[in-house]
Amino acid sequence: MEFKACDLGEFSSRKGLETIEDELRYRAKKGDSYNIYLIVLPNALKTSYKKIKKICLVDLKLVSQIVTQFTLGRKEFNSIATKVLLQMAAKVGNTLWVPKPMESLRGVRIMLVGVDSTADKNSKGKIIGFCASLNESHTKYFSSTIVQDSSSTVLEKMKELMCRSIKAYTDENKYPPNEIVVLRDGCSAGEIRSIRESEVENSLEALKLIDSHISLTYIVIDKKVSQKFFGQYNGNACNPQAGTLVNTDLVSENYDFYLVSQFSMRGTTVPTYYKVIYSDSKLE
């Protein structure tokens, strides 16, 4: 990995920001073939992180890693440097971790799809993100971001994005997936009916156009739940282990479940509720 150093000297926040922006625009126009730009911000510019990130990501389409002098000056330098390098390695396409495959799913070509939405602060619309895995280890992705004028969280271009993601999966592997599992976040309980009538139906239409043998499972995620689960250690209540799954008694449907995805050292672990609103999967 090649690094290019640029000493900006002493300057005010405004002048420093302009200098960095001019340097980035010059290199983008010049066509430098750097994989990633590492930008170390002086403490005087630490509040300009969002502005510089927007310039790199939105305006110039440059891959960047931004860190402040304050962060690099902390006592935990080795740990911080390791984490920064890991982030840089991931941003240029390297795989850092691979989930251990389940024996029961070996040979099953599964494409995982994540959909989430948030309010657009510049309008009354919504920003919806779509991401789909393209390989068996789920470490390569197709992604897209949609800005909708509508205040509805329902993804209006679901059919188009589903077709594009399946094509990307097929191009990557030379065959389509057997199963598609959609994890849908960013919607309320009152919007589930609209999600089912629009996104699920549009997804099924996309599958019919490409391959009617692909199965679909659509799961709505609810992270704002009141239920709490506890384990037991030496006779005392404790947080449950990561991976704890509850799919009996408390769930309303046969395939719904609660999952504790992480272990909390402090406080009380909050589980996530997964509500299966559609499934024609043949997996058991």
C-alpha positions as CSV (number, residue, x, y, z in Angstrom):
1,M,0.0,0.0,0.0
2,E,1.5,3.3,-1.1
3,F,1.2,6.5,1.0
4,K,1.5,10.1,-0.1
5,A,2.3,12.6,2.6
6,C,1.1,16.2,2.4
7,D,2.3,18.6,5.2
8,L,-0.3,21.3,5.5
9,G,1.5,23.3,8.2
10,E,-0.2,25.6,10.7
11,F,-3.5,27.0,9.6
12,S,-7.0,28.0,10.7
13,S,-9.8,25.5,10.5
14,R,-11.3,27.2,7.4
15,K,-8.0,27.4,5.5
16,G,-7.1,23.8,6.5
17,L,-10.4,22.5,5.2
18,E,-10.0,24.3,1.9
19,T,-6.4,23.0,1.5
20,I,-7.5,19.4,2.0
21,E,-10.4,19.8,-0.4
22,D,-8.2,21.4,-3.0
23,E,-5.6,18.5,-2.6
24,L,-8.3,15.8,-2.9
25,R,-10.0,17.5,-6.0
26,Y,-6.6,17.9,-7.6
27,R,-5.7,14.2,-7.2
28,A,-9.1,13.0,-8.3
29,K,-8.9,15.1,-11.4
30,K,-5.3,13.9,-12.0
31,G,-6.6,10.4,-11.8
32,D,-4.2,9.1,-9.2
33,S,-4.7,5.3,-8.8
34,Y,-4.5,5.2,-5.0
35,N,-6.7,2.5,-3.5
36,I,-7.5,4.6,-0.4
37,Y,-6.7,8.1,1.0
38,L,-5.5,8.2,4.6
39,I,-6.2,11.7,6.0
40,V,-4.8,12.6,9.4
41,L,-6.7,15.6,10.6
42,P,-5.0,18.2,12.9
43,N,-6.9,18.8,16.1
44,A,-8.0,22.2,14.7
45,L,-10.0,20.4,12.0
46,K,-11.5,17.5,14.0
47,T,-15.0,19.0,13.7
48,S,-14.6,18.9,9.9
49,Y,-14.8,15.1,9.7
50,K,-18.3,15.0,8.2
51,K,-17.5,17.7,5.6
52,I,-14.3,16.0,4.4
53,K,-16.1,12.6,4.4
54,K,-18.8,14.0,2.2
55,I,-16.3,15.5,-0.2
56,C,-14.6,12.1,-0.5
57,L,-17.6,9.8,-0.6
58,V,-20.3,11.9,-2.4
59,D,-18.5,14.6,-4.5
60,L,-15.3,12.8,-5.6
61,K,-16.1,9.1,-5.1
62,L,-12.8,8.5,-3.3
63,V,-12.3,5.7,-0.7
64,S,-10.9,7.4,2.5
65,Q,-9.9,6.7,6.0
66,I,-9.9,9.8,8.3
67,V,-8.3,9.9,11.7
68,T,-7.5,12.8,14.0
69,Q,-4.1,13.6,15.6
70,F,-5.9,13.4,19.0
71,T,-6.8,9.8,18.4
72,L,-3.3,8.9,17.3
73,G,-1.9,10.6,20.3
74,R,-3.7,8.4,22.8
75,K,-1.9,5.8,25.0
76,E,-3.6,2.9,23.2
77,F,-1.8,3.7,20.0
78,N,-1.1,0.1,18.9
79,S,-4.7,-0.9,19.4
80,I,-5.9,2.1,17.6
81,A,-3.5,1.7,14.7
82,T,-4.5,-1.9,14.3
83,K,-8.2,-1.0,14.1
84,V,-7.5,1.8,11.6
85,L,-5.5,-0.6,9.4
86,L,-8.3,-3.2,9.6
87,Q,-10.8,-0.6,8.5
88,M,-8.6,0.4,5.6
89,A,-8.1,-3.2,4.5
90,A,-11.9,-3.8,4.5
91,K,-12.5,-0.6,2.5
92,V,-10.2,-1.7,-0.3
93,G,-11.9,-5.1,-0.7
94,N,-10.2,-7.5,1.7
95,T,-12.1,-10.0,3.8
96,L,-11.4,-9.6,7.5
97,W,-13.8,-12.2,9.0
98,V,-15.8,-15.1,7.6
99,P,-18.8,-16.5,9.5
100,K,-18.6,-20.2,10.2
101,P,-21.1,-22.0,7.9
102,M,-23.9,-24.1,9.4
103,E,-23.5,-27.8,8.4
104,S,-27.2,-28.0,7.6
105,L,-26.8,-25.2,5.1
106,R,-23.8,-26.4,3.2
107,G,-24.4,-26.5,-0.5
108,V,-27.4,-24.2,-0.2
109,R,-26.9,-21.0,-2.2
110,I,-28.3,-18.3,0.0
111,M,-28.4,-14.6,-0.8
112,L,-28.9,-12.4,2.3
113,V,-30.6,-9.0,1.7
114,G,-30.7,-6.2,4.1
115,V,-33.1,-3.2,3.8
116,D,-33.2,-0.2,6.1
117,S,-34.6,3.3,6.0
118,T,-34.1,6.6,7.7
119,A,-35.6,10.1,7.4
120,D,-34.0,12.5,4.9
121,K,-33.1,15.6,6.9
122,N,-33.2,17.8,3.8
123,S,-36.7,16.9,2.8
124,K,-39.8,15.1,4.0
125,G,-38.8,11.9,2.2
126,K,-36.9,8.8,3.1
127,I,-33.4,7.4,2.4
128,I,-33.5,3.6,1.9
129,G,-30.5,1.4,1.8
130,F,-30.4,-2.0,0.0
131,C,-27.6,-4.5,0.3
132,A,-27.3,-8.1,-0.9
133,S,-24.6,-10.7,-0.4
134,L,-23.0,-12.2,-3.5
135,N,-21.0,-15.2,-2.3
136,E,-21.2,-18.2,0.0
137,S,-19.3,-16.5,2.8
138,H,-21.4,-13.3,2.6
139,T,-18.4,-11.1,2.3
140,K,-19.0,-9.5,-1.2
141,Y,-22.0,-7.3,-1.7
142,F,-24.3,-5.5,-4.2
143,S,-25.6,-2.3,-2.7
144,S,-27.7,0.7,-3.6
145,T,-29.2,3.8,-1.9
146,I,-32.6,5.2,-2.9
147,V,-33.9,8.7,-2.0
148,Q,-37.7,8.7,-2.1
149,D,-39.8,11.9,-2.0
150,S,-42.5,9.9,-0.3
151,S,-42.7,9.8,3.5
152,S,-43.5,6.1,3.4
153,T,-40.7,3.7,4.4
154,V,-41.9,1.2,1.7
155,L,-39.1,0.7,-0.9
156,E,-40.7,1.7,-4.2
157,K,-38.0,0.2,-6.3
158,M,-37.9,-3.2,-4.7
159,K,-38.6,-5.2,-7.9
160,E,-35.8,-3.4,-9.8
161,L,-33.2,-3.8,-7.0
162,M,-34.1,-7.4,-6.4
163,C,-33.6,-8.1,-10.1
164,R,-30.3,-6.3,-10.2
165,S,-29.0,-8.1,-7.0
166,I,-29.9,-11.5,-8.4
167,K,-28.1,-10.7,-11.7
168,A,-25.1,-9.5,-9.7
169,Y,-25.1,-12.8,-7.7
170,T,-25.4,-14.8,-10.9
171,D,-22.6,-12.9,-12.6
172,E,-20.4,-13.5,-9.5
173,N,-21.1,-17.3,-9.2
174,K,-22.3,-18.3,-12.7
175,Y,-25.6,-19.5,-11.1
176,P,-28.5,-17.9,-9.2
177,P,-29.2,-18.4,-5.5
178,N,-31.5,-21.1,-4.2
179,E,-32.8,-19.0,-1.3
180,I,-33.2,-15.3,-0.7
181,V,-33.6,-14.1,2.9
182,V,-34.6,-10.5,3.4
183,L,-33.9,-8.8,6.7
184,R,-36.1,-5.6,6.8
185,D,-35.3,-2.9,9.4
186,G,-36.5,0.7,9.7
187,C,-40.3,0.1,9.7
188,S,-42.9,0.1,12.5
189,A,-45.4,-2.5,13.4
190,G,-48.1,-0.5,11.7
191,E,-46.2,-0.6,8.3
192,I,-45.9,-4.4,8.2
193,R,-49.0,-4.7,6.1
194,S,-47.8,-2.2,3.5
195,I,-44.4,-4.0,3.5
196,R,-46.1,-7.3,2.8
197,E,-48.4,-5.9,0.1
198,S,-45.7,-3.9,-1.7
199,E,-42.1,-5.1,-1.1
200,V,-42.9,-8.8,-0.7
201,E,-45.2,-8.9,-3.7
202,N,-42.6,-6.9,-5.8
203,S,-39.9,-9.3,-4.7
204,L,-42.0,-12.3,-5.8
205,E,-42.6,-10.7,-9.2
206,A,-38.9,-10.2,-9.6
207,L,-38.3,-13.9,-8.9
208,K,-40.9,-14.9,-11.4
209,L,-39.1,-12.9,-14.1
210,I,-35.7,-14.5,-13.3
211,D,-36.2,-17.9,-11.8
212,S,-39.4,-19.2,-10.3
213,H,-37.4,-21.9,-8.3
214,I,-35.8,-19.3,-6.0
215,S,-37.4,-19.3,-2.5
216,L,-38.1,-16.1,-0.6
217,T,-38.1,-15.5,3.2
218,Y,-39.0,-12.0,4.4
219,I,-38.2,-11.0,8.0
220,V,-39.1,-7.7,9.7
221,I,-36.7,-6.8,12.5
222,D,-37.9,-5.0,15.7
223,K,-35.1,-3.8,18.0
224,K,-37.4,-1.8,20.3
225,V,-38.8,-4.6,22.4
226,S,-39.6,-4.7,26.1
227,Q,-38.8,-8.4,26.7
228,K,-35.7,-9.3,28.6
229,F,-34.0,-12.7,28.9
230,F,-31.6,-13.9,31.6
231,G,-29.2,-16.7,32.1
232,Q,-27.9,-18.2,35.4
233,Y,-24.4,-18.3,36.7
234,N,-23.5,-19.6,40.1
235,G,-27.1,-19.3,41.2
236,N,-27.3,-15.6,40.1
237,A,-29.1,-14.0,37.2
238,C,-26.9,-12.9,34.3
239,N,-27.1,-11.8,30.7
240,P,-27.7,-14.6,28.3
241,Q,-24.9,-15.8,26.0
242,A,-24.6,-14.4,22.5
243,G,-26.6,-16.5,20.1
244,T,-29.4,-17.2,22.6
245,L,-32.6,-17.8,20.6
246,V,-36.2,-18.0,21.9
247,N,-38.9,-19.2,19.6
248,T,-41.5,-20.6,22.0
249,D,-44.2,-19.3,24.3
250,L,-43.4,-15.6,23.7
251,V,-43.7,-15.5,20.0
252,S,-47.0,-14.9,18.1
253,E,-46.2,-17.0,15.0
254,N,-44.6,-20.4,14.3
255,Y,-41.5,-19.0,12.6
256,D,-41.0,-15.8,14.7
257,F,-38.1,-15.7,17.2
258,Y,-36.1,-13.5,19.6
259,L,-32.3,-13.5,19.2
260,V,-29.6,-12.1,21.4
261,S,-26.8,-11.3,19.0
262,Q,-24.2,-10.0,21.4
263,F,-23.0,-10.4,24.9
264,S,-23.2,-7.4,27.2
265,M,-20.7,-6.9,30.0
266,R,-22.7,-4.0,31.4
267,G,-26.4,-3.4,31.8
268,T,-29.2,-5.7,30.5
269,T,-29.0,-7.3,27.1
270,V,-31.8,-6.2,24.8
271,P,-32.9,-9.0,22.3
272,T,-34.1,-8.4,18.8
273,Y,-37.4,-9.7,17.5
274,Y,-37.5,-11.3,14.1
275,K,-41.0,-11.5,12.6
276,V,-41.4,-13.7,9.5
277,I,-44.0,-12.1,7.4
278,Y,-43.6,-14.3,4.3
279,S,-41.7,-17.6,3.6
280,D,-42.0,-20.2,0.9
281,S,-38.6,-21.7,1.8
282,K,-38.2,-25.5,1.7
283,L,-35.4,-25.4,4.4
284,E,-36.2,-26.9,7.7
